[in-house]
Amino acid sequence: MAAKKSEGANFPVDGQLMMILPRASASVKNPDVRLPILRSDGEGYYMEMRVEADDSEESEVAVTRRIPLDNLTSEEWQDLKQQYNNFDLQACIIKGIASGIENIQDRKLQRLCTALLTFLNPRQVSIVLYLYQEAARQQNGSFVNFRSNDLLESLGYSKTSDGGFASKVRSQLNRDLVTLHRTELVLAQSLHKGNSLGAKVTVKSVLRIRGYEIDNVPRDFDLVKAADYTYELADEYTISLEFFDGIVRSGDYVLFANNSLDIKQKLGTNAKNDYKTKLLVYLASRMKWDKLQDGNLTVSKSYLLKNLDLLGSNSSRNNQIFWRTVEELTQDGYILGAQELPGQRKTSIQFQINPQNMKNIFLGNDV
């Protein structure tokens, strides 16, 4: 059954994408994240990182994110492996990613490591939500065309005196888009075939860049080169959203309210500290795994803190940030309230979801 067309005040995001988004975006500090590796097989060379499943929680699925390393010679591959030996994961966890890659001399490898380690950070998730919102508005299926300046403005970046945007935020947007374009997600799902148990493996990127435009024709611009080495941005992009089947085929998606979506980046803060986006995405993901009961969603507090990256030993600080984030989502209208439910083995949080701003749709029916 085809999905219902989204109402003017709402836009749909593919259900499968919402289910895996928190796992696909797990940060380097998440205990389920494994050391990034360089790997080669008969099909090519890859840099990849695995997020393991947590057997105690059904929604904690395993996912591998990988970047294909195209057009490498065997000599370049050996040089890359030698450079990669200078990567320090523990430094990334303790001191930050910049410290963990500072001994890598190759600028492209530095940026590839950063792209893999920060994949689908809250800023990139905000970009994805913006593109799904545009897809609903443009009604051209999975294809979306947008001006870079419009997206930067929606992200809340300030214009310079000449009416443009600073080169730093412009180049960051191109790197984000290229990262979403070339980082593949590898998912394995159990598949019963007669009396045997097999697996269905899916390989998808979140989006694919299908074309781009430059306003000033003489300007020399290369999409991937700009992401790996320089500080540039195309003026207009055409992309396809690779996770789109749930919207057009099975009617499996999460519906968000246009007027409640705020993707503006807070001035002077790091994207990794955008706890509001992290919690919103995690709740939407759990809506795909768990049926709401009387509009309520109950989630283990330990899993909430893990997926918000509130993993430090300062439990008081973590608790303050968590409840402040809950209040932000309440003010934005995504949830109507939340309460703590103490238990003998674990503490859970019960959220009352606001169906006007966030709704789970499957086969055209509210769930």
Stockholm file with secondary structure:
# STOCKHOLM 1.0

chainA/1-367         MAAKKSEGANFPVDGQLMMILPRASASVKNPDVRLPILRSDGEGYYMEMRVEADDSEESEVAVTRRIPLDNLTSEEWQDLKQQYNNFDLQACIIKGIASGIENIQDRKLQRLCTALLTFLNPRQVSIVLYLYQEAARQQNGSFVNFRSNDLLESLGYSKTSDGGFASKVRSQLNRDLVTLHRTELVLAQSLHKGNSLGAKVTVKSVLRIRGYEIDNVPRDFDLVKAADYTYELADEYTISLEFFDGIVRSGDYVLFANNSLDIKQKLGTNAKNDYKTKLLVYLASRMKWDKLQDGNLTVSKSYLLKNLDLLGSNSSRNNQIFWRTVEELTQDGYILGAQELPGQRKTSIQFQINPQNMKNIFLGNDV
#=GR chainA/1-367 SS CCCCCCCTTEEEEEHHHHHHHHHHTCCTTSTTBCCCEEEEETTEEEEEEEECCCTTCTTCCCEEEEEEETTCCHHHHHHHHHHHTTCCHHHHHHHCHHHHTTTCCCHHHHHHHHHHHTTTCHHHHHHHHHHHHHHHHHTSTTEEEEEHHHHHHHTTCCBCTTSSBCHHHHHHHHHHHHHHHHCEEEEEEEEEETTEEEEEEEEEESEEEEEEECSSTTSCCCHHHHHHTCCCCCSEEEEEESCCHIIIIICCEEEEEGGGCCCCCCTTCCGGGCHHHHHHHHHHHHHHHSCCBTTEEEEEHHHHHHHTTCCSSCHHHHHHHHHHHHHHHHHHTSEEEEEEECCSSCCEEEEEECTTTEEEEETTEEC
#=GC SS_cons         CCCCCCCTTEEEEEHHHHHHHHHHTCCTTSTTBCCCEEEEETTEEEEEEEECCCTTCTTCCCEEEEEEETTCCHHHHHHHHHHHTTCCHHHHHHHCHHHHTTTCCCHHHHHHHHHHHTTTCHHHHHHHHHHHHHHHHHTSTTEEEEEHHHHHHHTTCCBCTTSSBCHHHHHHHHHHHHHHHHCEEEEEEEEEETTEEEEEEEEEESEEEEEEECSSTTSCCCHHHHHHTCCCCCSEEEEEESCCHIIIIICCEEEEEGGGCCCCCCTTCCGGGCHHHHHHHHHHHHHHHSCCBTTEEEEEHHHHHHHTTCCSSCHHHHHHHHHHHHHHHHHHTSEEEEEEECCSSCCEEEEEECTTTEEEEETTEEC
//
